[in-house]
Amino acid sequence: MVKIGSVELGEFPLLLAPMEDVSDPPFRALCKAQGCDMMYTEFISVEGLIRDASKSVQKLDIYDYERPIGIQIFGAEMDSMRRAAEIVEEAQPEVLDINFGCPVKKVVCKMAGAGILQDIDRMVKLTDAIVKSTNLPVTVKTRLGWDDNTKYIESVAERLQDVGIKALSIHGRTRKQMYKGEADWTLIGKIKENPRVHIPIFGNGDINSPQKAEEYRRRYGVDGIMIGRASIGYPWIFREIKHYFATGELLPPPTVHERVEAAKQHLRHSLEWKGEKLGVLEMRRHYTNYFRGFPHVKPYRSRLVTEHDPAILFQVMDEIEARYSAYELTTNEL
């Protein structure tokens, strides 16, 4: 049984990565329904939280059906991080997660996210301060290092464990790589072999099929897998991996009806949670994956990513189902 503190996650949990403008409540509901064991919020700016900025505060919204869930924060200032941890605790998640991995320039330039990988001592001090300022189990998500010359993740894992974190998620790239090239899990596997390390280690990066999930589970010995981009517009990745683990067989891909219904539910909840304008705009990045593999779907997709009227968007999705209802997608087309 894998545990984060006292939070039980099963024998080999699948986790939803925190993704900006993606892992919000509407999307998390779909992933939970498809078997995701542990989910994280979008990352939340600590400066936004302590200023009571509406966008940051809204990201604290969590619902009972999502549990267990972690709220992820990012920042670089000790006092702000402590104060934000207190605010997060009031929201009552199961876990508080610190983002030390986001590679985006506007975050990194403030020495937050992956920026902190340039100063490991500061990273450890910040983590220590947060652990001491909250009763929640604290976890960290990070990368292998800043660049190829600073892959210090093995010692970082020991040091973060020593100051009290309860789990570590590692993306198998450096900050310099961003999301390019192939994720290298070799060092993640070495951390699992380290007899000093006893907290759960979750691997992240490039898991996009049940077969790859099984291969990496066996090869690197991780305690669980965190899935990010492969889940965008495709929450079924969780159920497919679990089925493959249990049976060694691939599930058939979701039907056209399932895809349309998921996209509709996603849009419906987005409208409810974000309001019409943002609810429509922030759904656009998901449509490509919801309808990937549909032949000649581009005209429909173009309408979905340009239309502002929710009623018309639902109508377009009805048209897609009517047009493709007899069409069977195969795993080769996805």
Buried (B, 14 or more C-beta within 10 A) or exposed (E): EBBBBEBEBEEBBBBBBBBBEBBBBBBBBBBBBBBBBBBBBBBBBBBBBBEEBEEBBBBBEBEEEBBBBBBBBBBBBBEBBBBBBEBBBEBEBBBBBBBBBBBBEEBBEBBBBBBBBBBBEBBBEBBBBBBEBBEBBBBBBBBBBBEEEBBBBBEBBEBBBEBBBBBBBBBBBBBBBEEEEEBBBEBBBBBBEBEEBEBBBBBBBBBBBBEBBBEBBEEBBBBBBBBBBBBBBBBBBBBBBBBBBEEEEEBEBBBBEEBBBBBBBBBBBBBEBBEEEBBBBBBBEBBBBBBBBBEEBEEBBEBBBEBEEBEEBBEBBEEBBEBBEEEEBEEEEB
